[in-house]
């Protein structure tokens, strides 16, 4: 990977990590906008808190090189749920941020998926 592409990938990774840490915190701590969104989606409080905690953990793991690929994959699954929830319950434009995050997470995954923790290599690669 070229130096420029590496810098761009890390810049996107750090920006997403910050975004997920903030969004996860807002969900986990019950900020009113998040509570209302999950209520409108028909989802219980425990689900909002769980998603918030997952986003906090995933955001933190994004910046650990050995875990970036796996974290971006996991967070992209969360974004698919967010896209579906917003598409079903809000105007379609409300799903755009989750879709953009999904695209960036997919790029990060495809770029960093070959970085697998040594402890997992023997199980995943034969």
N, CA, C and O atoms as a printed pandas DataFrame, in Angstrom:
     atom_number atom_name residue_name chain_id  residue_number  x_coord  y_coord  z_coord
0              1         N          UNK        A               1    0.854   -1.173    0.000
1              2        CA          UNK        A               1    0.000    0.000    0.000
2              3         C          UNK        A               1    0.899    1.235    0.000
3              4         O          UNK        A               1    1.900    1.288    0.715
4              5         N          UNK        A               2    0.530    2.221   -0.809
5              6        CA          UNK        A               2    1.318    3.446   -0.879
6              7         C          UNK        A               2    1.204    4.234    0.422
7              8         O          UNK        A               2    0.261    4.061    1.195
8              9         N          UNK        A               3    2.186    5.103    0.644
9             10        CA          UNK        A               3    2.166    5.926    1.856
10            11         C          UNK        A               3    0.919    6.801    1.906
11            12         O          UNK        A               3    0.284    6.927    2.953
12            13         N          UNK        A               4    0.570    7.405    0.773
13            14        CA          UNK        A               4   -0.604    8.284    0.734
14            15         C          UNK        A               4   -1.865    7.515    1.069
15            16         O          UNK        A               4   -2.677    7.971    1.874
16            17         N          UNK        A               5   -2.037    6.355    0.462
17            18        CA          UNK        A               5   -3.233    5.538    0.742
18            19         C          UNK        A               5   -3.250    5.108    2.207
19            20         O          UNK        A               5   -4.310    5.094    2.834
20            21         N          UNK        A               6   -2.102    4.763    2.751
21            22        CA          UNK        A               6   -2.021    4.391    4.161
22            23         C          UNK        A               6   -2.442    5.557    5.056
23            24         O          UNK        A               6   -3.193    5.364    6.013
24            25         N          UNK        A               7   -1.965    6.757    4.752
25            26        CA          UNK        A               7   -2.348    7.940    5.543
26            27         C          UNK        A               7   -3.848    8.217    5.443
27            28         O          UNK        A               7   -4.495    8.525    6.444
28            29         N          UNK        A               8   -4.392    8.107    4.238
29            30        CA          UNK        A               8   -5.829    8.338    4.051
30            31         C          UNK        A               8   -6.627    7.299    4.833
31            32         O          UNK        A               8   -7.605    7.634    5.501
32            33         N          UNK        A               9   -6.208    6.047    4.749
33            34        CA          UNK        A               9   -6.907    4.975    5.465
34            35         C          UNK        A               9   -6.873    5.219    6.966
35            36         O          UNK        A               9   -7.891    5.062    7.640
36            37         N          UNK        A              10   -5.713    5.602    7.500
37            38        CA          UNK        A              10   -5.629    5.855    8.937
38            39         C          UNK        A              10   -6.413    7.097    9.350
39            40         O          UNK        A              10   -7.002    7.128   10.430
40            41         N          UNK        A              11   -6.424    8.119    8.497
41            42        CA          UNK        A              11   -7.218    9.316    8.813
42            43         C          UNK        A              11   -8.704    8.962    8.884
43            44         O          UNK        A              11   -9.402    9.377    9.810
44            45         N          UNK        A              12   -9.181    8.195    7.906
45            46        CA          UNK        A              12  -10.584    7.758    7.926
46            47         C          UNK        A              12  -10.872    6.883    9.139
47            48         O          UNK        A              12  -11.925    6.995    9.766
48            49         N          UNK        A              13   -9.925    6.015    9.458
49            50        CA          UNK        A              13  -10.103    5.116   10.606
50            51         C          UNK        A              13  -10.216    5.905   11.899
51            52         O          UNK        A              13  -11.084    5.624   12.726
52            53         N          UNK        A              14   -9.351    6.883   12.077
53            54        CA          UNK        A              14   -9.369    7.692   13.305
54            55         C          UNK        A              14  -10.648    8.525   13.379
55            56         O          UNK        A              14  -11.254    8.635   14.445
56            57         N          UNK        A              15  -11.061    9.112   12.255
57            58        CA          UNK        A              15  -12.304    9.891   12.255
58            59         C          UNK        A              15  -13.509    9.015   12.594
59            60         O          UNK        A              15  -14.379    9.422   13.363
60            61         N          UNK        A              16  -13.558    7.818   12.022
61            62        CA          UNK        A              16  -14.664    6.910   12.344
62            63         C          UNK        A              16  -14.608    6.451   13.791
63            64         O          UNK        A              16  -15.641    6.322   14.448
64            65         N          UNK        A              17  -13.411    6.206   14.286
65            66        CA          UNK        A              17  -13.281    5.798   15.692
66            67         C          UNK        A              17  -13.859    6.874   16.600
67            68         O          UNK        A              17  -14.601    6.568   17.534
68            69         N          UNK        A              18  -13.526    8.122   16.333
69            70        CA          UNK        A              18  -14.056    9.233   17.133
70            71         C          UNK        A              18  -15.578    9.305   17.004
71            72         O          UNK        A              18  -16.283    9.506   17.992
72            73         N          UNK        A              19  -16.075    9.140   15.779
73            74        CA          UNK        A              19  -17.529    9.187   15.562
74            75         C          UNK        A              19  -18.240    8.067   16.315
75            76         O          UNK        A              19  -19.273    8.300   16.943
76            77         N          UNK        A              20  -17.693    6.852   16.256
77            78        CA          UNK        A              20  -18.331    5.736   16.949
78            79         C          UNK        A              20  -18.226    5.864   18.468
79            80         O          UNK        A              20  -19.151    5.488   19.188
80            81         N          UNK        A              21  -17.115    6.387   18.953
81            82        CA          UNK        A              21  -17.002    6.616   20.396
82            83         C          UNK        A              21  -18.069    7.612   20.857
83            84         O          UNK        A              21  -18.711    7.409   21.888
84            85         N          UNK        A              22  -18.252    8.683   20.091
85            86        CA          UNK        A              22  -19.259    9.690   20.446
86            87         C          UNK        A              22  -20.681    9.177   20.332
87            88         O          UNK        A              22  -21.497    9.383   21.231
88            89         N          UNK        A              23  -20.980    8.504   19.220
89            90        CA          UNK        A              23  -22.339    7.980   19.020
90            91         C          UNK        A              23  -22.644    6.882   20.033
91            92         O          UNK        A              23  -23.753    6.810   20.563
92            93         N          UNK        A              24  -21.665    6.035   20.299
93            94        CA          UNK        A              24  -21.864    4.972   21.282
94            95         C          UNK        A              24  -22.102    5.530   22.669
95            96         O          UNK        A              24  -22.956    5.043   23.409
96            97         N          UNK        A              25  -21.338    6.558   23.015
97            98        CA          UNK        A              25  -21.517    7.210   24.319
98            99         C          UNK        A              25  -22.925    7.800   24.433
99           100         O          UNK        A              25  -23.587    7.662   25.461
100          101         N          UNK        A              26  -23.372    8.463   23.353
101          102        CA          UNK        A              26  -24.710    9.062   23.365
102          103         C          UNK        A              26  -25.791    7.999   23.561
103          104         O          UNK        A              26  -26.763    8.226   24.281
104          105         N          UNK        A              27  -25.626    6.861   22.932
105          106        CA          UNK        A              27  -26.607    5.778   23.077
106          107         C          UNK        A              27  -26.527    5.151   24.472
107          108         O          UNK        A              27  -27.547    4.970   25.139
108          109         N          UNK        A              28  -25.327    4.828   24.898
109          110        CA          UNK        A              28  -25.153    4.118   26.175
110          111         C          UNK        A              28  -25.568    4.962   27.375
111          112         O          UNK        A              28  -26.031    4.426   28.381
112          113         N          UNK        A              29  -25.405    6.269   27.272
113          114        CA          UNK        A              29  -25.741    7.140   28.403
114          115         C          UNK        A              29  -27.164    7.679   28.338
115          116         O          UNK        A              29  -27.599    8.410   29.228
116          117         N          UNK        A              30  -27.885    7.316   27.280
117          118        CA          UNK        A              30  -29.300    7.682   27.210
118          119         C          UNK        A              30  -29.582    9.118   26.841
119          120         O          UNK        A              30  -30.537    9.709   27.345
120          121         N          UNK        A              31  -28.768    9.696   25.968
121          122        CA          UNK        A              31  -29.069   11.052   25.519
122          123         C          UNK        A              31  -30.414   11.057   24.804
123          124         O          UNK        A              31  -30.735   10.136   24.052
124          125         N          UNK        A              32  -31.178   12.081   25.043
125          126        CA          UNK        A              32  -32.586   12.130   24.647
126          127         C          UNK        A              32  -32.829   11.819   23.174
127          128         O          UNK        A              32  -33.763   11.084   22.853
128          129         N          UNK        A              33  -32.021   12.353   22.281
129          130        CA          UNK        A              33  -32.231   12.102   20.854
130          131         C          UNK        A              33  -32.096   10.617   20.534
131          132         O          UNK        A              33  -32.838   10.083   19.708
132          133         N          UNK        A              34  -31.161    9.964   21.181
133          134        CA          UNK        A              34  -30.973    8.530   20.940
134          135         C          UNK        A              34  -32.124    7.717   21.536
135          136         O          UNK        A              34  -32.608    6.767   20.920
136          137         N          UNK        A              35  -32.546    8.091   22.714
137          138        CA          UNK        A              35  -33.676    7.399   23.346
138          139         C          UNK        A              35  -34.904    7.507   22.454
139          140         O          UNK        A              35  -35.607    6.520   22.238
140          141         N          UNK        A              36  -35.162    8.703   21.935
141          142        CA          UNK        A              36  -36.326    8.918   21.071
142          143         C          UNK        A              36  -36.220    8.136   19.767
143          144         O          UNK        A              36  -37.211    7.582   19.292
144          145         N          UNK        A              37  -35.024    8.090   19.188
145          146        CA          UNK        A              37  -34.834    7.346   17.936
146          147         C          UNK        A              37  -35.118    5.866   18.125
147          148         O          UNK        A              37  -35.846    5.263   17.336
148          149         N          UNK        A              38  -34.550    5.286   19.159
149          150        CA          UNK        A              38  -34.752    3.853   19.383
150          151         C          UNK        A              38  -36.209    3.565   19.741
151          152         O          UNK        A              38  -36.747    2.522   19.368
152          153         N          UNK        A              39  -36.845    4.484   20.461
153          154        CA          UNK        A              39  -38.261    4.334   20.781
154          155         C          UNK        A              39  -39.096    4.354   19.497
155          156         O          UNK        A              39  -40.012    3.548   19.328
156          157         N          UNK        A              40  -38.767    5.289   18.592
157          158        CA          UNK        A              40  -39.490    5.389   17.323
158          159         C          UNK        A              40  -39.284    4.140   16.465
159          160         O          UNK        A              40  -40.170    3.758   15.699
160          161         N          UNK        A              41  -38.124    3.506   16.591
161          162        CA          UNK        A              41  -37.850    2.283   15.845
162          163         C          UNK        A              41  -38.511    1.067   16.494
163          164         O          UNK        A              41  -38.495   -0.028   15.930
164          165         N          UNK        A              42  -39.097    1.262   17.691
165          166        CA          UNK        A              42  -39.736    0.154   18.394
166          167         C          UNK        A              42  -38.745   -0.756   19.100
167          168         O          UNK        A              42  -39.039   -1.925   19.350
168          169         N          UNK        A              43  -37.575   -0.225   19.420
169          170        CA          UNK        A              43  -36.523   -1.028   20.058
170          171         C          UNK        A              43  -36.420   -0.703   21.547
171          172         O          UNK        A              43  -36.585    0.454   21.932
172          173         N          UNK        A              44  -36.154   -1.684   22.376
173          174        CA          UNK        A              44  -36.091   -1.473   23.824
174          175         C          UNK        A              44  -34.796   -0.764   24.255
175          176         O          UNK        A              44  -33.812   -0.710   23.518
176          177         N          UNK        A              45  -34.843   -0.230   25.467
177          178        CA          UNK        A              45  -33.680    0.483   26.012
178          179         C          UNK        A              45  -32.435   -0.397   26.083
179          180         O          UNK        A              45  -31.333    0.073   25.802
180          181         N          UNK        A              46  -32.595   -1.661   26.454
181          182        CA          UNK        A              46  -31.421   -2.530   26.571
182          183         C          UNK        A              46  -30.709   -2.675   25.228
183          184         O          UNK        A              46  -29.490   -2.836   25.187
184          185         N          UNK        A              47  -31.465   -2.619   24.131
185          186        CA          UNK        A              47  -30.870   -2.743   22.806
186          187         C          UNK        A              47  -30.057   -1.487   22.474
187          188         O          UNK        A              47  -28.956   -1.580   21.931
188          189         N          UNK        A              48  -30.604   -0.317   22.802
189          190        CA          UNK        A              48  -29.893    0.956   22.597
190          191         C          UNK        A              48  -28.586    0.952   23.364
191          192         O          UNK        A              48  -27.543    1.323   22.825
192          193         N          UNK        A              49  -28.638    0.534   24.622
193          194        CA          UNK        A              49  -27.436    0.498   25.460
194          195         C          UNK        A              49  -26.427   -0.503   24.903
195          196         O          UNK        A              49  -25.230   -0.218   24.855
196          197         N          UNK        A              50  -26.901   -1.660   24.488
197          198        CA          UNK        A              50  -26.014   -2.685   23.921
198          199         C          UNK        A              50  -25.325   -2.173   22.659
199          200         O          UNK        A              50  -24.113   -2.328   22.504
200          201         N          UNK        A              51  -26.090   -1.567   21.764
201          202        CA          UNK        A              51  -25.506   -1.009   20.547
202          203         C          UNK        A              51  -24.500    0.078   20.902
203          204         O          UNK        A              51  -23.439    0.164   20.283
204          205         N          UNK        A              52  -24.818    0.907   21.888
205          206        CA          UNK        A              52  -23.890    1.948   22.321
206          207         C          UNK        A              52  -22.578    1.381   22.828
207          208         O          UNK        A              52  -21.506    1.875   22.478
208          209         N          UNK        A              53  -22.658    0.356   23.642
209          210        CA          UNK        A              53  -21.442   -0.271   24.180
210          211         C          UNK        A              53  -20.636   -0.918   23.050
211          212         O          UNK        A              53  -19.410   -0.810   23.021
212          213         N          UNK        A              54  -21.314   -1.580   22.131
213          214        CA          UNK        A              54  -20.623   -2.189   20.990
214          215         C          UNK        A              54  -19.932   -1.112   20.155
215          216         O          UNK        A              54  -18.803   -1.307   19.704
216          217         N          UNK        A              55  -20.600    0.014   19.949
217          218        CA          UNK        A              55  -19.986    1.093   19.177
218          219         C          UNK        A              55  -18.774    1.675   19.896
219          220         O          UNK        A              55  -17.779    2.008   19.252
220          221         N          UNK        A              56  -18.839    1.800   21.201
221          222        CA          UNK        A              56  -17.693    2.308   21.966
222          223         C          UNK        A              56  -16.515    1.338   21.845
223          224         O          UNK        A              56  -15.391    1.749   21.557
224          225         N          UNK        A              57  -16.778    0.074   22.062
225          226        CA          UNK        A              57  -15.712   -0.934   21.969
226          227         C          UNK        A              57  -15.174   -0.993   20.541
227          228         O          UNK        A              57  -13.962   -0.989   20.329
228          229         N          UNK        A              58  -16.075   -1.049   19.569
229          230        CA          UNK        A              58  -15.659   -1.104   18.167
230          231         C          UNK        A              58  -14.862    0.108   17.745
231          232         O          UNK        A              58  -13.882   -0.014   17.010
232          233         N          UNK        A              59  -15.276    1.288   18.207
233          234        CA          UNK        A              59  -14.533    2.512   17.891
234          235         C          UNK        A              59  -13.134    2.483   18.465
235          236         O          UNK        A              59  -12.178    2.898   17.809
236          237         N          UNK        A              60  -13.009    1.993   19.692
237          238        CA          UNK        A              60  -11.692    1.890   20.319
238          239         C          UNK        A              60  -10.818    0.869   19.598
239          240         O          UNK        A              60   -9.622    1.094   19.412
240          241         N          UNK        A              61  -11.412   -0.251   19.192
241          242        CA          UNK        A              61  -10.641   -1.303   18.526
242          243         C          UNK        A              61  -10.230   -0.933   17.105
243          244         O          UNK        A              61   -9.284   -1.506   16.565
244          245         N          UNK        A              62  -10.933    0.021   16.496
245          246        CA          UNK        A              62  -10.573    0.445   15.147
246          247         C          UNK        A              62   -9.133    0.944   15.061
247          248         O          UNK        A              62   -8.475    0.764   14.037
248          249         N          UNK        A              63   -8.644    1.566   16.123
249          250        CA          UNK        A              63   -7.304    2.163   16.065
250          251         C          UNK        A              63   -6.192    1.210   16.492
251          252         O          UNK        A              63   -5.025    1.598   16.536
252          253         N          UNK        A              64   -6.546   -0.030   16.805
253          254        CA          UNK        A              64   -5.538   -1.045   17.123
254          255         C          UNK        A              64   -5.284   -1.827   15.843
255          256         O          UNK        A              64   -6.159   -2.569   15.396
256          257         N          UNK        A              65   -4.098   -1.677   15.240
257          258        CA          UNK        A              65   -3.858   -2.258   13.911
258          259         C          UNK        A              65   -4.254   -3.719   13.765
259          260         O          UNK        A              65   -4.832   -4.089   12.744
260          261         N          UNK        A              66   -3.967   -4.547   14.731
261          262        CA          UNK        A              66   -4.280   -5.968   14.611
262          263         C          UNK        A              66   -5.780   -6.241   14.668
263          264         O          UNK        A              66   -6.220   -7.328   14.291
264          265         N          UNK        A              67   -6.564   -5.283   15.127
265          266        CA          UNK        A              67   -8.005   -5.488   15.285
266          267         C          UNK        A              67   -8.845   -4.591   14.379
267          268         O          UNK        A              67  -10.074   -4.662   14.406
268          269         N          UNK        A              68   -8.201   -3.757   13.587
269          270        CA          UNK        A              68   -8.916   -2.818   12.722
270          271         C          UNK        A              68   -9.845   -3.534   11.748
271          272         O          UNK        A              68  -11.003   -3.147   11.592
272          273         N          UNK        A              69   -9.341   -4.574   11.095
273          274        CA          UNK        A              69  -10.159   -5.293   10.124
274          275         C          UNK        A              69  -11.394   -5.922   10.749
275          276         O          UNK        A              69  -12.503   -5.786   10.233
276          277         N          UNK        A              70  -11.192   -6.605   11.858
277          278        CA          UNK        A              70  -12.324   -7.268   12.517
278          279         C          UNK        A              70  -13.315   -6.246   13.073
279          280         O          UNK        A              70  -14.526   -6.451   12.992
280          281         N          UNK        A              71  -12.809   -5.153   13.636
281          282        CA          UNK        A              71  -13.683   -4.130   14.186
282          283         C          UNK        A              71  -14.505   -3.463   13.086
283          284         O          UNK        A              71  -15.704   -3.238   13.251
284          285         N          UNK        A              72  -13.857   -3.147   11.962
285          286        CA          UNK        A              72  -14.590   -2.505   10.866
286          287         C          UNK        A              72  -15.663   -3.437   10.314
287          288         O          UNK        A              72  -16.737   -2.981    9.921
288          289         N          UNK        A              73  -15.386   -4.726   10.282
289          290        CA          UNK        A              73  -16.382   -5.696    9.829
290          291         C          UNK        A              73  -17.582   -5.715   10.787
291          292         O          UNK        A              73  -18.730   -5.652   10.348
292          293         N          UNK        A              74  -17.314   -5.800   12.074
293          294        CA          UNK        A              74  -18.391   -5.821   13.065
294          295         C          UNK        A              74  -19.229   -4.546   13.057
295          296         O          UNK        A              74  -20.457   -4.598   13.121
296          297         N          UNK        A              75  -18.553   -3.405   12.977
297          298        CA          UNK        A              75  -19.283   -2.136   12.952
298          299         C          UNK        A              75  -20.094   -1.980   11.664
299          300         O          UNK        A              75  -21.143   -1.337   11.665
300          301         N          UNK        A              76  -19.611   -2.564   10.571
301          302        CA          UNK        A              76  -20.377   -2.474    9.325
302          303         C          UNK        A              76  -21.704   -3.223    9.453
303          304         O          UNK        A              76  -22.702   -2.821    8.855
304          305         N          UNK        A              77  -21.721   -4.301   10.226
305          306        CA          UNK        A              77  -22.976   -5.023   10.472
306          307         C          UNK        A              77  -23.947   -4.132   11.253
307          308         O          UNK        A              77  -25.143   -4.099   10.961
308          309         N          UNK        A              78  -23.424   -3.415   12.242
309          310        CA          UNK        A              78  -24.253   -2.465   12.997
310          311         C          UNK        A              78  -24.826   -1.406   12.050
311          312         O          UNK        A              78  -25.985   -1.012   12.181
312          313         N          UNK        A              79  -24.006   -0.948   11.093
313          314        CA          UNK        A              79  -24.464    0.080   10.154
314          315         C          UNK        A              79  -25.552   -0.448    9.222
315          316         O          UNK        A              79  -26.438    0.310    8.827
316          317         N          UNK        A              80  -25.503   -1.716    8.866
317          318        CA          UNK        A              80  -26.590   -2.290    8.062
318          319         C          UNK        A              80  -27.897   -2.196    8.837
319          320         O          UNK        A              80  -28.931   -1.843    8.272
320          321         N          UNK        A              81  -27.854   -2.509   10.126
321          322        CA          UNK        A              81  -29.045   -2.370   10.964
322          323         C          UNK        A              81  -29.518   -0.934   11.042
323          324         O          UNK        A              81  -30.719   -0.669   10.997
324          325         N          UNK        A              82  -28.582   -0.005   11.160
325          326        CA          UNK        A              82  -28.943    1.417   11.224
326          327         C          UNK        A              82  -29.574    1.877    9.911
327          328         O          UNK        A              82  -30.561    2.613    9.915
328          329         N          UNK        A              83  -29.005    1.442    8.794
329          330        CA          UNK        A              83  -29.563    1.811    7.487
330          331         C          UNK        A              83  -30.995    1.292    7.366
331          332         O          UNK        A              83  -31.893    2.025    6.953
332          333         N          UNK        A              84  -31.199    0.037    7.725
333          334        CA          UNK        A              84  -32.548   -0.538    7.649
334          335         C          UNK        A              84  -33.523    0.178    8.575
335          336         O          UNK        A              84  -34.649    0.479    8.179
336          337         N          UNK        A              85  -33.097    0.454    9.807
337          338        CA          UNK        A              85  -33.978    1.133   10.764
338          339         C          UNK        A              85  -34.383    2.506   10.268
339          340         O          UNK        A              85  -35.559    2.868   10.308
340          341         N          UNK        A              86  -33.403    3.274    9.797
341          342        CA          UNK        A              86  -33.722    4.621    9.300
342          343         C          UNK        A              86  -34.573    4.567    8.032
343          344         O          UNK        A              86  -35.476    5.385    7.854
344          345         N          UNK        A              87  -34.292    3.622    7.167
345          346        CA          UNK        A              87  -35.057    3.503    5.921
346          347         C          UNK        A              87  -36.521    3.148    6.203
347          348         O          UNK        A              87  -37.426    3.642    5.531
348          349         N          UNK        A              88  -36.740    2.298    7.189
349          350        CA          UNK        A              88  -38.104    1.866    7.505
350          351         C          UNK        A              88  -38.900    2.893    8.300
351          352         O          UNK        A              88  -40.126    2.931    8.193
352          353         N          UNK        A              89  -38.223    3.736    9.103
353          354        CA          UNK        A              89  -38.950    4.594   10.042
354          355         C          UNK        A              89  -38.763    6.091    9.819
355          356         O          UNK        A              89  -39.493    6.891   10.405
356          357         N          UNK        A              90  -37.822    6.481    9.003
357          358        CA          UNK        A              90  -37.514    7.893    8.796
358          359         C          UNK        A              90  -37.524    8.197    7.299
359          360         O          UNK        A              90  -37.622    7.288    6.475
360          361         N          UNK        A              91  -37.424    9.471    6.959
361          362        CA          UNK        A              91  -37.192    9.776    5.538
362          363         C          UNK        A              91  -35.875    9.119    5.095
363          364         O          UNK        A              91  -34.943    8.989    5.889
364          365         N          UNK        A              92  -35.809    8.717    3.851
365          366        CA          UNK        A              92  -34.650    7.976    3.337
366          367         C          UNK        A              92  -33.337    8.721    3.570
367          368         O          UNK        A              92  -32.287    8.095    3.717
368          369         N          UNK        A              93  -33.389   10.039    3.604
369          370        CA          UNK        A              93  -32.167   10.826    3.794
370          371         C          UNK        A              93  -31.542   10.599    5.172
371          372         O          UNK        A              93  -30.348   10.833    5.357
372          373         N          UNK        A              94  -32.336   10.152    6.127
373          374        CA          UNK        A              94  -31.804    9.894    7.470
374          375         C          UNK        A              94  -30.845    8.707    7.484
375          376         O          UNK        A              94  -30.054    8.557    8.416
376          377         N          UNK        A              95  -30.913    7.867    6.457
377          378        CA          UNK        A              95  -30.030    6.704    6.381
378          379         C          UNK        A              95  -28.685    7.035    5.745
379          380         O          UNK        A              95  -27.779    6.202    5.765
380          381         N          UNK        A              96  -28.537    8.220    5.188
381          382        CA          UNK        A              96  -27.303    8.573    4.471
382          383         C          UNK        A              96  -26.065    8.507    5.362
383          384         O          UNK        A              96  -25.071    7.920    4.936
384          385         N          UNK        A              97  -26.060    9.077    6.583
385          386        CA          UNK        A              97  -24.842    8.972    7.403
386          387         C          UNK        A              97  -24.443    7.521    7.680
387          388         O          UNK        A              97  -23.263    7.182    7.592
388          389         N          UNK        A              98  -25.397    6.674    8.010
389          390        CA          UNK        A              98  -25.082    5.262    8.265
390          391         C          UNK        A              98  -24.556    4.598    7.001
391          392         O          UNK        A              98  -23.663    3.754    7.075
392          393         N          UNK        A              99  -25.093    4.965    5.845
393          394        CA          UNK        A              99  -24.625    4.400    4.580
394          395         C          UNK        A              99  -23.190    4.842    4.289
395          396         O          UNK        A              99  -22.366    4.036    3.857
396          397         N          UNK        A             100  -22.896    6.112    4.526
397          398        CA          UNK        A             100  -21.527    6.618    4.317
398          399         C          UNK        A             100  -20.563    5.903    5.263
399          400         O          UNK        A             100  -19.481    5.490    4.847
400          401         N          UNK        A             101  -20.945    5.755    6.526
401          402        CA          UNK        A             101  -20.103    5.018    7.483
402          403         C          UNK        A             101  -19.888    3.581    7.010
403          404         O          UNK        A             101  -18.781    3.050    7.107
404          405         N          UNK        A             102  -20.951    2.951    6.496
405          406        CA          UNK        A             102  -20.840    1.587    5.999
406          407         C          UNK        A             102  -19.823    1.504    4.855
407          408         O          UNK        A             102  -18.996    0.593    4.823
408          409         N          UNK        A             103  -19.885    2.443    3.928
409          410        CA          UNK        A             103  -18.952    2.458    2.796
410          411         C          UNK        A             103  -17.518    2.626    3.295
411          412         O          UNK        A             103  -16.621    1.917    2.838
412          413         N          UNK        A             104  -17.293    3.550    4.221
413          414        CA          UNK        A             104  -15.939    3.772    4.742
414          415         C          UNK        A             104  -15.466    2.551    5.522
415          416         O          UNK        A             104  -14.316    2.134    5.379
416          417         N          UNK        A             105  -16.331    1.979    6.337
417          418        CA          UNK        A             105  -15.962    0.770    7.080
418          419         C          UNK        A             105  -15.626   -0.387    6.137
419          420         O          UNK        A             105  -14.707   -1.161    6.405
420          421         N          UNK        A             106  -16.357   -0.502    5.051
421          422        CA          UNK        A             106  -16.064   -1.548    4.065
422          423         C          UNK        A             106  -14.698   -1.318    3.436
423          424         O          UNK        A             106  -13.926   -2.260    3.260
424          425         N          UNK        A             107  -14.398   -0.070    3.098
425          426        CA          UNK        A             107  -13.078    0.267    2.564
426          427         C          UNK        A             107  -11.987   -0.099    3.572
427          428         O          UNK        A             107  -10.983   -0.713    3.210
428          429         N          UNK        A             108  -12.185    0.274    4.823
429          430        CA          UNK        A             108  -11.187   -0.030    5.861
430          431         C          UNK        A             108  -11.033   -1.541    5.998
431          432         O          UNK        A             108   -9.914   -2.046    6.088
432          433         N          UNK        A             109  -12.141   -2.258    6.013
433          434        CA          UNK        A             109  -12.063   -3.718    6.124
434          435         C          UNK        A             109  -11.279   -4.313    4.958
435          436         O          UNK        A             109  -10.389   -5.137    5.166
436          437         N          UNK        A             110  -11.599   -3.905    3.747
437          438        CA          UNK        A             110  -10.922   -4.459    2.576
438          439         C          UNK        A             110   -9.440   -4.108    2.557
439          440         O          UNK        A             110   -8.627   -4.854    2.013
440          441         N          UNK        A             111   -9.097   -2.980    3.147
441          442        CA          UNK        A             111   -7.702   -2.555    3.209
442          443         C          UNK        A             111   -6.944   -3.252    4.331
443          444         O          UNK        A             111   -5.762   -3.560    4.178
444          445         N          UNK        A             112   -7.605   -3.503    5.449
445          446        CA          UNK        A             112   -6.930   -4.019    6.642
446          447         C          UNK        A             112   -7.281   -5.467    7.004
447          448         O          UNK        A             112   -6.828   -5.959    8.037
448          449         N          UNK        A             113   -8.061   -6.147    6.195
449          450        CA          UNK        A             113   -8.510   -7.487    6.563
450          451         C          UNK        A             113   -7.380   -8.495    6.677
451          452         O          UNK        A             113   -7.519   -9.513    7.355
452          453         N          UNK        A             114   -6.259   -8.217    6.016
453          454        CA          UNK        A             114   -5.151   -9.161    6.077
454          455         C          UNK        A             114   -4.350   -9.056    7.369
455          456         O          UNK        A             114   -3.428   -9.839    7.598
456          457         N          UNK        A             115   -4.700   -8.097    8.203
457          458        CA          UNK        A             115   -4.019   -7.940    9.487
458          459         C          UNK        A             115   -4.821   -8.728   10.518
459          460         O          UNK        A             115   -5.792   -8.229   11.087
460          461         N          UNK        A             116   -4.398   -9.956   10.743
461          462        CA          UNK        A             116   -5.105  -10.861   11.657
462          463         C          UNK        A             116   -4.210  -11.118   12.866
463          464         O          UNK        A             116   -3.032  -11.435   12.701
464          465         N          UNK        A             117   -4.748  -10.988   14.077
465          466        CA          UNK        A             117   -3.932  -11.273   15.258
466          467         C          UNK        A             117   -3.302  -12.660   15.172
467          468         O          UNK        A             117   -3.954  -13.624   14.769
468          469         N          UNK        A             118   -2.038  -12.751   15.551
469          470        CA          UNK        A             118   -1.312  -14.025   15.489
470          471         C          UNK        A             118   -2.029  -15.143   16.243
471          472         O          UNK        A             118   -1.996  -16.298   15.819
472          473         N          UNK        A             119   -2.666  -14.809   17.342
473          474        CA          UNK        A             119   -3.366  -15.819   18.132
474          475         C          UNK        A             119   -4.518  -16.451   17.354
475          476         O          UNK        A             119   -4.889  -17.596   17.612
476          477         N          UNK        A             120   -5.089  -15.701   16.392
477          478        CA          UNK        A             120   -6.208  -16.221   15.614
478          479         C          UNK        A             120   -5.773  -16.860   14.306
479          480         O          UNK        A             120   -6.536  -17.620   13.710
480          481         N          UNK        A             121   -4.566  -16.567   13.850
481          482        CA          UNK        A             121   -4.137  -17.061   12.546
482          483         C          UNK        A             121   -4.208  -18.585   12.447
483          484         O          UNK        A             121   -4.639  -19.114   11.423
484          485         N          UNK        A             122   -3.793  -19.291   13.490
485          486        CA          UNK        A             122   -3.783  -20.747   13.403
486          487         C          UNK        A             122   -5.199  -21.316   13.289
487          488         O          UNK        A             122   -5.393  -22.385   12.710
488          489         N          UNK        A             123   -6.198  -20.600   13.844
489          490        CA          UNK        A             123   -7.579  -21.071   13.773
490          491         C          UNK        A             123   -8.262  -20.674   12.463
491          492         O          UNK        A             123   -9.071  -21.427   11.922
492          493         N          UNK        A             124   -7.932  -19.499   11.968
493          494        CA          UNK        A             124   -8.604  -18.994   10.792
494          495         C          UNK        A             124   -7.949  -19.396    9.477
495          496         O          UNK        A             124   -8.603  -19.452    8.436
496          497         N          UNK        A             125   -6.661  -19.670    9.536
497          498        CA          UNK        A             125   -5.928  -19.898    8.288
498          499         C          UNK        A             125   -5.396  -21.317    8.173
499          500         O          UNK        A             125   -4.502  -21.576    7.368
500          501         N          UNK        A             126   -5.914  -22.212    8.941
501          502        CA          UNK        A             126   -5.539  -23.605    8.754
502          503         C          UNK        A             126   -4.715  -24.089    9.861
503          504         O          UNK        A             126   -4.308  -25.251    9.865
